[in-house]
Amino acid sequence: MPTYAEMGRDELTALKDELEREYGEIKAKGLSLNMARGKPGADQLDLSMPMLTAVTTAEDCRAEDGTDCRNYGVLDGLPEAKRFMAAMVEEEPENIIIGGNSSLTLMYDAVARCLDFGTLGSKPWCQYENIKWLCPVPGYDRHFGITEAFGIEMIPVPMTADGPDMDEVERLVANDASIKGIWCVPKYSNPGGVTYSDEVVERLASMTCAADDFRIFWDNAYCVHHLYDDAAEQDQLKDIGAACRAAGNPNRYFKFASTSKVTHPGAGISAIAASADNIAEIKKRMGVGTIGYDKLNQLRHVKFLRDAEGLAAHMAKHAAILRPKFELVVSKLDEGLAEVGGCSWSHPRGGYFVSFDAPEGTAKRIVGLAKEAGVTMTGAGATWPYKNDPQNSNIRIAPTLPPLDELDAAMDVFVCCVKLACVEQLLA
């Protein structure tokens, strides 16, 4: 079967008429479906309901060291919570600080801290005339929102199948001391599902930087979010902390993670991990602004999830719910768009998204058509700094929130919208 680009104008015109009829029928259904954000579905949230009754008596409120978690104190987190999160992010417990429900808050605070105070004796970043940040693309819109909010110039760096284009990253950081950081979602990346190769991790850790206070913001949001139980089908990620220490740059990284998509996003716990020197400085600064985060919630998480084995068993339950959704999305794209041509999409083994690349110049039209037909998606361009995808091609598909039957309907709408937008462009 010929691709759309190989069809004659008469064939395309007839196809457009057919697709417009199909699209009109979809609109008439009055759908209201949402694939805009990577939220867990209700059945995933139900998995963690027992956690809410893990602490019910005064005696339950005692931490392992006797701390009464109902009261003030413990700035950097309960020892048992630090051990638990340390296992998740591959760090020593003493190099962990436990935060609230959002690792994004810890990232925002880390950028603000460097701007106001510098890091480990460096000049405060706000005193520079201009500072810059590397942003692998397509990437996470909320990361870009932080750097944009602080007026930091964002430089897109292409993603490859192994992670950021390291030739470009190394070239940029070696020659420009105003480049102070890079955003990284290193495992099952948002939105492409890429896991950084060992070589990429090692090059990030060892590269020569013109700025001696350059920092890697390592947002390992999906470190335990596999879609498959077999270890052979799970991606493995080299530890950035170990790589930085081996390269003689022990202070270069900040790791972040949370239980937002493990338990309840509105009531999880988060962590920042870094070198001992970085952690000491962070504690000094944060101690002015807080006496400590929610210890009862930390205790609930540890009592419910227990340890790395308990976490893995819990995440297998998540995978059982999510796997059919991701397989459905890929199947719908494979079956529905094979003849269109010019489209590509990721086949992730974990994480929360499928990255879809439409023919250049059509992404905004596709998302607009979908919204008009009752399917809300992440805005086209959101996966680029300043929401400016120069190719107008990348669309993030978030299949986790809708029930399977709604996701099935939403993907039928999406496929129809892709076809219609592509035909419109060819006939324009």
Residue pairs with C-beta under 8 A, 6 or more apart in sequence:
1 338
1 339
2 339
3 339
3 340
3 341
3 342
4 12
4 15
4 339
4 340
4 341
4 342
4 419
4 422
4 423
4 426
5 341
5 342
5 426
6 341
7 15
7 426
9 427
12 423
12 426
12 427
13 427
15 419
15 423
16 420
16 423
16 424
16 427
19 416
19 419
19 420
19 423
20 420
22 416
23 369
23 373
23 416
23 417
23 420
26 373
26 374
26 412
26 413
26 416
27 372
27 373
27 374
29 374
30 374
31 373
31 374
31 375
31 409
31 410
31 413
32 374
33 374
33 375
33 376
33 402
33 406
33 407
33 409
33 410
33 413
34 375
34 376
34 401
34 402
35 375
35 376
35 377
35 378
35 397
35 398
35 399
35 401
35 402
35 407
35 410
35 414
36 376
36 377
36 378
36 398
37 378
37 398
37 401
38 190
38 261
38 352
38 353
38 398
38 400
38 401
39 265
39 398
39 400
39 401
40 261
40 265
40 318
40 400
40 401
41 321
41 400
41 401
41 402
41 403
43 321
43 403
44 261
44 318
44 321
44 322
44 400
45 264
47 314
47 317
47 318
48 262
48 263
48 264
48 304
48 314
50 304
51 263
51 264
51 300
51 301
51 303
51 304
51 305
52 300
54 60
54 299
54 300
54 303
54 304
55 61
55 69
55 296
55 299
55 300
55 303
58 70
60 299
60 303
61 68
61 69
61 70
61 296
61 299
62 68
62 69
63 69
63 74
63 78
63 79
63 80
63 295
63 299
64 78
64 79
64 80
65 78
65 79
67 73
67 74
67 78
67 295
69 78
69 295
69 296
69 298
69 299
70 295
70 296
72 291
72 292
73 291
73 292
74 292
74 295
75 283
75 286
75 287
75 290
75 291
75 292
76 82
76 96
76 97
76 98
76 279
76 283
76 292
77 85
77 96
77 97
77 98
77 271
77 292
77 293
77 295
77 298
78 98
78 295
78 298
78 299
78 302
79 93
80 298
80 299
80 302
81 98
81 269
81 298
81 299
81 301
81 302
82 93
82 94
82 96
82 98
82 271
83 93
84 301
84 302
84 305
84 307
84 311
85 96
85 98
85 257
85 269
85 271
85 273
86 92
86 93
86 95
86 96
86 271
86 273
87 307
87 308
87 311
88 223
88 224
88 257
88 271
88 308
88 311
89 96
89 220
89 223
89 255
89 257
89 271
89 273
90 239
90 241
90 242
91 241
91 255
91 273
94 276
94 279
95 273
95 274
95 275
95 276
95 279
96 271
96 272
96 273
96 279
97 106
97 271
97 272
97 273
97 279
97 282
97 283
97 286
98 269
98 270
98 271
98 293
98 298
99 105
99 106
99 258
99 269
99 270
99 271
99 272
99 293
100 269
100 270
100 293
100 294
101 258
101 260
101 265
101 266
101 267
101 268
101 269
101 270
101 297
102 258
102 260
102 268
102 270
103 219
103 221
103 256
103 257
103 258
103 260
103 270
103 271
103 272
104 142
104 146
105 270
106 256
106 270
106 271
106 272
107 143
107 146
107 217
107 219
107 254
107 256
108 146
109 286
110 215
110 217
110 254
110 272
110 282
111 146
111 147
111 150
111 152
111 181
111 217
112 150
113 119
113 282
113 285
114 124
114 125
114 180
114 213
114 215
115 124
115 125
115 126
115 150
116 124
116 126
117 124
117 285
118 124
118 125
118 213
119 213
119 215
119 251
119 278
119 281
120 213
120 251
120 277
120 278
120 281
122 212
122 213
123 213
125 131
125 180
125 213
128 178
130 153
130 178
131 152
131 153
131 178
131 179
131 180
132 152
132 153
132 154
132 155
132 176
132 178
132 179
132 180
133 147
133 152
133 153
133 154
133 155
133 179
133 180
133 181
133 182
133 183
134 155
134 157
134 164
134 169
134 172
134 173
134 179
134 181
134 182
134 183
135 143
135 144
135 147
135 154
135 155
135 156
135 157
135 182
135 183
135 384
135 385
136 156
136 157
136 158
136 159
136 163
136 164
136 182
136 183
136 184
136 189
137 156
137 157
137 158
137 159
137 383
137 384
137 385
137 389
138 159
138 191
138 192
138 355
138 383
138 384
138 389
138 394
138 396
139 159
139 183
139 185
139 189
139 190
139 191
139 383
139 384
140 183
140 185
140 190
140 191
140 219
140 383
141 378
141 382
141 383
141 387
143 183
143 185
143 217
143 219
144 154
144 183
144 384
144 385
144 386
147 154
147 183
147 385
148 154
148 385
148 386
152 180
154 385
154 386
155 172
155 179
155 385
156 384
156 385
157 164
157 165
157 168
157 169
157 172
157 182
158 164
158 165
158 168
159 165
159 189
159 192
159 194
160 194
161 194
162 194
162 196
162 197
162 199
162 200
163 184
163 186
163 189
163 194
163 195
163 196
163 197
163 200
163 201
164 182
164 184
164 196
164 200
164 204
166 199
166 200
166 203
166 204
166 207
169 182
169 203
169 204
169 207
170 203
170 207
170 208
172 179
173 179
173 182
173 207
173 208
173 209
173 210
173 211
173 214
174 207
174 208
174 209
174 210
175 210
176 210
176 211
177 210
177 211
178 211
179 209
179 210
179 211
179 214
180 211
180 213
180 214
180 215
181 214
181 215
181 216
181 217
182 204
182 216
182 217
183 217
183 219
184 196
184 204
184 216
184 217
184 218
184 219
185 219
185 220
185 221
185 222
186 195
186 196
186 201
186 218
186 219
186 220
186 237
186 240
187 195
187 196
187 220
187 222
187 223
187 235
187 237
187 350
187 351
188 194
188 195
188 222
188 225
188 235
188 348
188 349
188 350
188 351
188 352
189 195
189 196
189 222
189 351
190 221
190 222
190 351
190 352
190 353
190 396
191 346
191 353
191 354
191 355
191 383
191 394
191 396
191 397
192 346
192 348
192 353
192 355
193 346
193 347
193 348
193 349
193 350
193 351
193 353
193 354
193 355
194 346
195 235
195 236
195 237
195 350
196 204
196 237
196 238
198 238
201 237
201 238
201 239
201 240
201 243
202 238
202 243
202 247
204 216
204 240
204 243
205 216
205 240
205 243
205 244
205 246
205 247
205 249
205 252
205 253
206 243
206 247
206 248
206 249
214 252
215 252
215 253
215 254
216 240
216 244
216 252
216 253
216 254
217 254
217 256
218 240
218 253
218 254
218 255
218 256
219 256
219 257
220 237
220 255
220 256
220 257
221 256
221 257
221 258
221 260
221 261
222 261
222 350
222 351
222 352
223 237
223 257
224 262
224 311
224 312
224 315
225 261
225 315
225 318
225 350
225 351
225 352
226 233
226 234
226 235
226 315
226 319
226 349
226 350
227 233
227 319
227 322
227 323
227 326
227 348
227 349
227 350
228 234
228 319
228 323
228 349
228 350
229 316
229 319
233 349
234 349
234 350
235 349
235 350
240 253
240 255
241 253
241 255
241 273
241 275
244 250
244 251
244 252
244 253
244 275
250 275
250 277
251 274
251 275
251 277
251 278
253 274
253 275
254 272
254 273
254 274
254 278
255 271
255 272
255 273
255 274
256 270
256 271
256 272
256 273
257 270
257 271
257 273
258 268
258 269
258 270
258 271
259 268
259 269
259 270
259 301
259 305
260 268
260 270
261 318
261 352
262 268
262 305
262 311
262 314
262 315
262 318
263 301
263 304
263 305
267 297
268 297
268 301
269 293
269 294
269 297
269 298
269 301
272 282
273 279
274 282
304 310
305 311
305 314
322 399
322 400
324 404
325 399
325 400
325 402
325 404
325 407
326 348
326 354
326 399
328 399
328 404
328 407
328 408
328 411
329 354
329 397
329 399
329 407
329 411
330 345
330 347
330 354
332 408
332 411
332 412
332 414
332 415
333 343
333 345
333 354
333 356
333 411
333 415
336 411
336 412
336 415
336 418
336 419
337 343
337 415
337 418
337 419
340 418
340 419
340 422
341 359
341 422
342 358
342 359
342 360
342 422
343 356
343 357
343 358
343 359
343 418
343 422
344 356
344 357
345 354
345 355
345 356
345 357
345 397
346 353
346 354
346 355
346 356
348 354
352 398
352 400
353 396
353 397
353 398
353 399
354 396
354 397
354 399
355 383
355 394
355 395
355 396
355 397
356 394
356 395
356 396
356 397
357 393
357 394
357 395
358 366
358 393
358 394
358 395
358 418
358 421
358 422
359 393
359 422
359 425
360 391
360 392
360 393
361 391
361 392
361 393
361 425
362 392
362 393
362 418
362 421
362 422
362 425
363 380
363 381
363 389
363 392
363 393
363 394
363 395
364 380
364 381
364 392
365 421
365 424
365 425
366 380
366 395
366 414
366 417
366 418
366 421
367 377
367 378
367 379
367 380
367 395
369 417
369 420
369 421
370 376
370 377
370 413
370 414
370 417
371 377
373 413
373 416
373 417
374 413
375 410
375 413
375 414
375 417
377 395
377 396
377 397
377 398
377 414
378 395
378 396
378 398
379 387
380 389
380 392
380 394
380 395
381 387
381 388
381 389
381 392
381 394
382 396
383 389
383 394
383 396
384 390
384 394
397 414
399 407
402 410
